[in-house]
Structures are given as C-alpha cells and as structure tokens.
Amino acid sequence: MEALLPIIIQIVTGVIGGQAVGAAVKQAAMSQLPKILSGAIGGVAGGQILGALVGDPATAGALGGMAGDALGGVVGGGVLTAIVGAVMKSMNKA
C-alpha cells in the first residue's frame, strides 16, 4: 500500500489540476474524458519528475512525501491538459 499511495495522490491531484486548467483556459475546452485522462497521466508524470528532481523524500523538506506528490500532480495534470487542449484545438481548425 505504501507504493500505491503516492501514485493515487498524483492521479487525484492531476485530475484536479486538469479540471482547473480546463475551466480556466478556453483552448482546453474539451469534453470530460480527455481532461480526466490527461490530468491523471500528467499528474503521475509530474509527480515522478518532481520526485526525481528533489531526490530522497526524507531529505527533501517541504517537497517530500505527500506534499511533493500533490504539487507534482496538480502541476503535471494542469500542464498536460493545457497541451492536449491546444493540440485538440489546432486539430479542429485544420
């Protein structure tokens, strides 16, 4: 369970970040499924990237543990959702 908790946190916060970007950015105006999927995938990716940059959670301070997973999830989910929204918008114009 200890190995799954960070991934679950990253997925949930990634979906939250994706939904926030989808609501705030008009170019990311897409249906719920792409926002949820891109948020979840971006959340896991963002959490893993932040974890690799910070290093050992025991010595990472404020960015270690669940806080780092949540921050990486929100940012990663939001960024990937914005990218997917921009790509989908450009594909609809063509």
Secondary structure, 3 states (H helix, E strand, C coil): CCCHHHHHHHHHHHHHHHHHHHHHCHHHCCCHHHHHHHHHHHHHHHHHHHHHHHCCCCCCHHHCHHHHHHHHHHHHHHHHHHHHHHHHHHHHHC
